[in-house]
Each structure stands twice: as C-alpha cells, then as structure tokens.
Amino acid sequence: MILPNASLQLREQASGEQVNHDQPRWYVVHTCANHEKRVAQQLGERNVEQFLPLFESMRRWKDRRVRLQLPLFSGYVFARLPLRNRLQVLALPSVVRLVGFGGFAVPIADEEIETLRHTLLPQLRALPHPYLTQGKRVRILDGPLKGAEGTLLRRKSGCRVVLSVDLIARAASVEIDARDIERIS
C-alpha cells in the first residue's frame, strides 16, 4: 500500500519536479452538477480560499423574470490550499476530485486566476462559451454563412474558420465572431 505522501514523492521522482506541499497553490475542484455554490460555501466555512466565477443570467419563469447568478464554469470551483491539505477538500460532500493528470492534482497558475478575476469585471459581461480549439470542426450559427461547417483555424479577437469544398479540393477562410460558432461533437 502506498501512502498519499509517498505517492507524491514517487511522482516527483518520476517527473523530476520539486513540489512544495506546504505552499498554497490554486487547484481546480471538480464538483457534482449544480453543487458549485454549496462547495464554495463549504470551502469558505473551512477557511480554504476559494474562487467561484459567476455570471448573471436572466431567466423567465411562468409569471416573472428572475436574475440568477450561475457558475461561469459549471462543475468547477477554484481552491487555494497546500497540496498536503487536499483531504480537507476531497472529504467535502459533492466534491468529485481535484483536477489533474494520472491521478495527481495539478495546480493552476496564479496568473490564470487573476485573468479570470479581470474577465469578470461588470463591463465585460463574461458568459460561458463552449471550449473551442484550433483544428476542431465548428458550425456557423448566424449571419450569411449560417449552417456552414468548417475547421477552426485560430482565435484572437475573432475566429477564423476554414470552409472546405471537398468536391473541388479548395478552401477559404473567413473571420467569424466567436459567439456565432459552435463545436460539432
């Protein structure tokens, strides 16, 4: 049987990296569906620094309209803690795991958390969007090319989508607003 600290030492030896288990780092906590706010609250009650990015959504119910604060990344909460204290988080109800690779939690850079905090400024109105990566197939949802399918080439201020005509083995690329495309499964 390998003890938790022993398995971390084995990981360090295998990867050649030195990890300070006493230094607080940001980790991504995977939660059960629709339990993000509860997990964030429980982390706060246990004096674990947490960050749950929220966005405002207007929902229409039978007789009224309601403004809801919903998680920007459904199923995830960020927690800052020393890796040595991970059981304090993993023991919470509704926590599935700490996100990582090969069964080991991987920290997220402090700069990424700061970028997320800046993204949530009210004037930016951040909204969830499907994760799109270069080379993935996408469908255009609006505009003159509505319904066309292509390959995402790059993302900067907008997206460039390559539209291919297989019959004649030719392609064209067009700039498309990120809100006007969706990933094809």
Residue frames as qw, qx, qy, qz and C-alpha x, y, z in Angstrom:
[[0.000, 0.890, 0.456, 0.000, 0.00, 0.00, 0.00],
 [0.416, 0.274, -0.005, 0.867, 1.35, 3.42, -0.98],
 [0.170, -0.664, -0.463, 0.562, 0.63, 6.26, 1.41],
 [0.315, 0.907, 0.278, 0.030, -0.59, 9.57, -0.09],
 [0.133, -0.912, 0.315, 0.228, 2.66, 11.43, 0.67],
 [0.577, -0.268, 0.690, 0.346, 4.70, 8.50, -0.66],
 [0.576, 0.545, 0.562, 0.235, 2.79, 8.56, -3.95],
 [0.159, 0.985, 0.018, -0.062, 3.51, 12.29, -4.26],
 [0.367, -0.703, 0.533, 0.295, 7.20, 11.63, -3.67],
 [0.640, 0.104, 0.694, 0.312, 7.13, 8.93, -6.37],
 [0.435, 0.824, 0.350, 0.094, 5.51, 11.41, -8.76],
 [0.071, -0.951, 0.243, 0.177, 8.21, 13.99, -8.04],
 [0.523, -0.422, 0.666, 0.325, 10.95, 11.41, -8.61],
 [0.616, 0.377, 0.647, 0.246, 9.36, 10.28, -11.88],
 [0.342, 0.885, 0.273, 0.158, 8.84, 13.78, -13.26],
 [0.606, 0.146, -0.116, 0.773, 11.99, 15.33, -11.84],
 [0.108, -0.695, -0.097, -0.704, 9.99, 18.27, -10.45],
 [0.265, -0.108, -0.677, 0.679, 10.14, 19.55, -6.90],
 [0.342, -0.628, -0.432, -0.550, 6.72, 20.33, -5.44],
 [0.031, 0.163, -0.595, 0.787, 6.41, 22.17, -2.14],
 [0.337, -0.451, -0.806, -0.185, 3.37, 20.54, -0.50],
 [0.275, -0.555, -0.511, 0.597, 3.21, 23.27, 2.16],
 [0.033, -0.194, 0.178, 0.964, 2.96, 26.16, -0.30],
 [0.472, 0.544, 0.547, -0.427, -0.65, 27.16, -1.10],
 [0.050, -0.116, 0.646, 0.753, -1.44, 26.87, -4.82],
 [0.615, 0.243, 0.072, -0.747, -4.65, 27.17, -6.82],
 [0.162, 0.006, 0.970, 0.179, -6.31, 23.88, -7.77],
 [0.514, -0.050, -0.359, -0.778, -9.46, 23.17, -9.76],
 [0.333, 0.024, 0.844, -0.420, -12.09, 21.31, -7.75],
 [0.344, -0.116, -0.719, -0.593, -14.49, 19.20, -9.82],
 [0.373, 0.016, 0.587, -0.718, -17.96, 19.16, -8.22],
 [0.276, 0.410, 0.869, 0.022, -21.19, 17.30, -8.72],
 [0.073, 0.464, 0.497, 0.730, -23.59, 19.01, -11.12],
 [0.273, -0.727, -0.261, -0.574, -25.22, 22.16, -9.74],
 [0.721, -0.599, -0.274, 0.214, -23.32, 21.97, -6.44],
 [0.536, 0.421, -0.138, 0.719, -20.70, 24.63, -7.17],
 [0.207, -0.700, 0.096, -0.676, -22.12, 27.28, -4.82],
 [0.838, -0.517, -0.033, -0.169, -22.54, 24.80, -1.98],
 [0.875, 0.010, -0.123, 0.468, -18.95, 23.53, -2.35],
 [0.294, 0.560, -0.130, 0.763, -17.65, 27.14, -2.44],
 [0.499, -0.693, 0.044, -0.519, -19.60, 27.89, 0.74],
 [0.932, -0.352, -0.053, 0.062, -18.25, 24.77, 2.47],
 [0.711, 0.274, -0.156, 0.629, -14.68, 25.65, 1.45],
 [0.016, -0.666, 0.122, -0.736, -15.16, 29.11, 2.97],
 [0.737, -0.596, -0.004, -0.319, -16.50, 27.59, 6.19],
 [0.933, -0.206, -0.004, 0.295, -13.29, 25.50, 6.40],
 [0.215, -0.872, 0.225, 0.377, -11.12, 28.61, 5.85],
 [0.615, 0.048, 0.567, 0.545, -9.99, 27.42, 2.43],
 [0.143, 0.533, -0.164, -0.818, -9.60, 30.31, -0.02],
 [0.488, 0.370, 0.772, 0.171, -11.97, 29.71, -2.92],
 [0.160, 0.383, -0.246, -0.876, -12.98, 31.40, -6.14],
 [0.406, 0.431, 0.804, 0.042, -16.23, 30.68, -7.95],
 [0.019, 0.129, -0.320, -0.938, -16.62, 32.82, -11.08],
 [0.301, 0.551, 0.734, -0.259, -20.29, 33.70, -11.61],
 [0.006, 0.100, 0.412, 0.906, -22.22, 35.39, -14.39],
 [0.377, 0.305, 0.461, -0.743, -25.68, 36.92, -14.32],
 [0.033, -0.160, -0.845, -0.510, -28.42, 35.29, -16.35],
 [0.478, 0.079, 0.172, -0.858, -31.99, 36.45, -16.82],
 [0.020, -0.135, -0.982, -0.133, -34.47, 33.56, -16.72],
 [0.496, -0.138, -0.146, -0.845, -38.15, 33.68, -17.44],
 [0.077, 0.139, 0.949, -0.271, -40.42, 31.68, -15.19],
 [0.069, 0.578, 0.799, 0.148, -44.20, 31.36, -15.53],
 [0.073, -0.906, -0.415, -0.038, -45.18, 34.71, -14.06],
 [0.216, -0.946, 0.153, 0.186, -41.91, 36.65, -13.71],
 [0.671, 0.590, -0.323, 0.312, -38.36, 37.23, -14.82],
 [0.736, -0.658, 0.090, 0.130, -35.55, 36.34, -12.43],
 [0.333, 0.783, -0.501, 0.157, -31.87, 37.29, -12.38],
 [0.951, -0.301, 0.022, 0.072, -29.72, 34.35, -11.39],
 [0.052, -0.788, 0.612, 0.050, -26.04, 34.15, -10.51],
 [0.991, 0.115, 0.048, -0.051, -24.75, 31.00, -12.26],
 [0.639, -0.476, 0.437, 0.417, -21.26, 29.45, -12.35],
 [0.350, 0.739, -0.380, -0.432, -19.23, 30.54, -15.36],
 [0.358, 0.348, -0.858, -0.123, -17.65, 27.07, -15.48],
 [0.830, -0.272, 0.015, -0.486, -20.32, 24.59, -14.48],
 [0.972, -0.088, -0.206, 0.068, -18.97, 21.79, -12.34],
 [0.690, 0.186, -0.280, 0.640, -15.82, 23.61, -11.18],
 [0.352, -0.935, -0.019, -0.040, -14.64, 25.74, -8.25],
 [0.547, 0.539, -0.418, 0.486, -11.09, 27.03, -7.70],
 [0.706, -0.704, -0.070, 0.009, -9.45, 26.49, -4.29],
 [0.332, 0.710, -0.487, 0.386, -6.12, 27.74, -2.96],
 [0.803, -0.540, 0.198, -0.157, -4.50, 25.37, -0.50],
 [0.102, -0.583, 0.802, 0.084, -1.32, 23.47, 0.23],
 [0.673, 0.151, -0.638, -0.343, -1.46, 20.12, -1.52],
 [0.191, 0.100, -0.882, 0.420, -0.77, 18.47, 1.84],
 [0.311, 0.192, 0.558, -0.745, -4.30, 19.62, 2.92],
 [0.338, 0.048, -0.625, -0.702, -6.12, 18.20, -0.12],
 [0.245, -0.297, -0.921, 0.055, -8.15, 15.77, 2.02],
 [0.064, 0.397, 0.435, -0.806, -9.79, 18.81, 3.64],
 [0.407, 0.332, -0.256, -0.811, -11.33, 19.48, 0.21],
 [0.385, 0.092, -0.848, -0.352, -11.79, 15.93, -1.04],
 [0.079, -0.224, -0.898, 0.370, -13.78, 14.98, 2.08],
 [0.325, 0.239, 0.179, -0.897, -16.49, 17.54, 1.29],
 [0.532, 0.440, 0.716, -0.100, -19.83, 16.21, 0.06],
 [0.521, 0.813, 0.215, -0.145, -20.34, 16.97, -3.65],
 [0.023, 0.782, -0.553, -0.286, -16.60, 17.15, -4.40],
 [0.953, 0.289, -0.054, -0.077, -15.62, 14.64, -7.06],
 [0.846, -0.060, 0.050, 0.527, -11.86, 15.23, -7.30],
 [0.128, -0.795, 0.222, 0.550, -9.07, 17.72, -7.77],
 [0.756, 0.651, 0.014, -0.070, -8.43, 18.10, -11.49],
 [0.279, -0.697, 0.610, 0.256, -5.10, 16.74, -12.68],
 [0.695, 0.455, -0.501, -0.245, -3.39, 14.07, -14.73],
 [0.601, 0.199, -0.758, 0.158, -2.61, 10.47, -13.91],
 [0.650, -0.543, -0.527, 0.068, -4.42, 10.70, -10.58],
 [0.485, -0.277, -0.252, 0.790, -2.31, 13.64, -9.38],
 [0.054, 0.923, 0.328, -0.196, -3.70, 17.13, -8.77],
 [0.540, 0.251, 0.172, 0.785, -2.11, 19.78, -10.98],
 [0.119, -0.644, -0.301, 0.693, -2.01, 23.42, -9.82],
 [0.381, 0.786, 0.367, 0.320, -3.28, 26.24, -11.99],
 [0.455, 0.187, -0.100, 0.865, -1.10, 29.33, -12.41],
 [0.119, -0.588, -0.432, 0.673, -1.86, 32.35, -10.23],
 [0.030, 0.250, -0.323, -0.912, -1.83, 34.47, -13.42],
 [0.198, -0.274, -0.807, -0.484, -4.74, 32.46, -14.86],
 [0.231, -0.620, -0.691, 0.290, -6.82, 33.08, -11.74],
 [0.105, -0.518, -0.087, 0.844, -6.03, 36.82, -11.92],
 [0.090, 0.025, -0.595, -0.798, -7.01, 36.84, -15.61],
 [0.226, -0.473, -0.834, -0.175, -10.32, 35.18, -14.69],
 [0.200, -0.626, -0.487, 0.575, -10.93, 37.77, -12.00],
 [0.010, -0.381, 0.196, 0.903, -10.36, 40.56, -14.53],
 [0.107, -0.173, -0.795, -0.572, -12.62, 38.82, -17.05],
 [0.207, -0.576, -0.786, 0.089, -15.46, 39.05, -14.54],
 [0.049, -0.223, -0.147, 0.962, -15.44, 42.85, -14.44],
 [0.397, 0.560, 0.592, -0.422, -19.06, 44.02, -14.91],
 [0.347, 0.699, -0.182, -0.599, -18.34, 45.96, -18.10],
 [0.067, 0.359, -0.854, -0.369, -17.02, 42.82, -19.84],
 [0.792, 0.079, 0.158, -0.584, -20.18, 40.73, -19.22],
 [0.052, 0.335, -0.931, -0.135, -18.47, 37.34, -19.40],
 [0.852, 0.060, 0.080, -0.514, -20.69, 34.44, -20.48],
 [0.674, -0.203, 0.700, 0.117, -19.97, 30.73, -20.73],
 [0.594, 0.605, -0.339, -0.408, -18.91, 29.56, -24.17],
 [0.993, 0.027, 0.102, 0.056, -18.05, 26.09, -25.45],
 [0.440, -0.635, 0.488, 0.407, -14.33, 25.45, -25.43],
 [0.769, 0.638, 0.025, -0.038, -13.02, 25.68, -28.97],
 [0.563, -0.527, 0.467, 0.433, -9.58, 24.56, -30.01],
 [0.281, 0.636, -0.487, -0.529, -7.67, 25.04, -33.19],
 [0.147, 0.224, -0.921, -0.284, -8.31, 22.28, -35.69],
 [0.269, 0.281, 0.853, -0.347, -11.77, 21.34, -34.34],
 [0.003, 0.404, 0.703, 0.585, -14.87, 21.18, -36.52],
 [0.087, 0.358, 0.434, -0.822, -17.35, 24.02, -35.93],
 [0.165, 0.614, 0.703, 0.319, -20.75, 25.10, -37.27],
 [0.044, 0.098, -0.008, 0.994, -21.63, 28.74, -38.00],
 [0.010, 0.494, 0.802, -0.334, -24.82, 29.74, -36.18],
 [0.158, 0.846, 0.340, -0.379, -25.62, 33.20, -37.54],
 [0.020, -0.658, 0.353, 0.665, -25.01, 35.53, -40.44],
 [0.620, 0.524, -0.314, -0.492, -24.75, 34.89, -44.16],
 [0.391, 0.351, -0.850, -0.044, -22.87, 31.61, -43.59],
 [0.623, -0.236, 0.483, -0.568, -25.42, 30.21, -41.14],
 [0.950, 0.087, 0.197, -0.228, -25.35, 26.39, -41.14],
 [0.644, 0.611, -0.447, 0.108, -21.96, 26.11, -42.84],
 [0.863, -0.472, 0.119, 0.136, -19.40, 23.83, -41.24],
 [0.501, 0.742, -0.359, 0.263, -15.67, 24.32, -41.15],
 [0.801, -0.168, -0.346, 0.458, -12.48, 23.97, -39.15],
 [0.285, -0.955, -0.004, 0.080, -11.37, 26.49, -36.53],
 [0.698, 0.511, -0.195, 0.462, -8.02, 27.86, -37.64],
 [0.400, 0.065, -0.437, 0.803, -7.16, 30.34, -34.88],
 [0.278, -0.838, -0.466, -0.051, -8.72, 32.54, -32.22],
 [0.337, 0.047, -0.219, 0.914, -7.64, 36.07, -31.39],
 [0.255, 0.138, 0.214, -0.933, -10.07, 38.96, -31.45],
 [0.784, 0.206, -0.023, -0.585, -12.32, 36.77, -33.60],
 [0.729, -0.104, 0.672, 0.076, -12.23, 33.30, -35.05],
 [0.346, 0.492, -0.571, -0.559, -11.01, 32.28, -38.45],
 [0.773, 0.100, 0.588, -0.214, -12.94, 29.36, -39.84],
 [0.021, 0.329, -0.761, -0.558, -11.76, 27.39, -42.85],
 [0.754, 0.336, 0.317, -0.468, -14.63, 26.36, -45.11],
 [0.240, -0.295, 0.831, 0.405, -13.73, 23.48, -47.40],
 [0.768, 0.386, -0.055, -0.509, -15.29, 22.40, -50.68],
 [0.638, -0.286, 0.707, 0.107, -14.26, 18.76, -50.85],
 [0.767, 0.516, 0.381, -0.008, -15.56, 18.19, -54.38],
 [0.534, 0.805, -0.088, 0.242, -13.08, 20.64, -55.88],
 [0.794, -0.204, -0.209, 0.533, -10.44, 20.33, -53.13],
 [0.207, 0.513, -0.056, 0.832, -10.43, 24.04, -52.33],
 [0.418, -0.610, -0.567, 0.363, -10.94, 26.03, -49.14],
 [0.076, 0.677, 0.019, 0.732, -11.50, 29.60, -47.99],
 [0.402, -0.323, -0.620, 0.592, -11.04, 31.11, -44.55],
 [0.148, -0.713, -0.277, -0.627, -13.36, 33.71, -43.06],
 [0.066, 0.149, -0.571, 0.804, -13.36, 35.78, -39.87],
 [0.510, -0.517, -0.590, -0.354, -16.32, 34.85, -37.67],
 [0.330, -0.585, 0.360, -0.647, -17.31, 36.22, -34.28],
 [0.111, 0.168, -0.941, 0.271, -16.77, 33.59, -31.55],
 [0.449, 0.152, 0.567, -0.673, -20.42, 33.88, -30.46],
 [0.690, 0.405, -0.127, -0.586, -21.56, 32.76, -33.91],
 [0.571, 0.321, -0.746, -0.124, -19.95, 29.32, -33.92],
 [0.792, -0.384, 0.343, -0.328, -20.47, 26.08, -32.04],
 [0.114, -0.428, 0.890, 0.111, -18.33, 22.98, -31.79],
 [0.822, 0.104, -0.346, -0.441, -19.55, 19.93, -33.66],
 [0.705, -0.437, 0.526, -0.189, -19.35, 16.81, -31.50]]
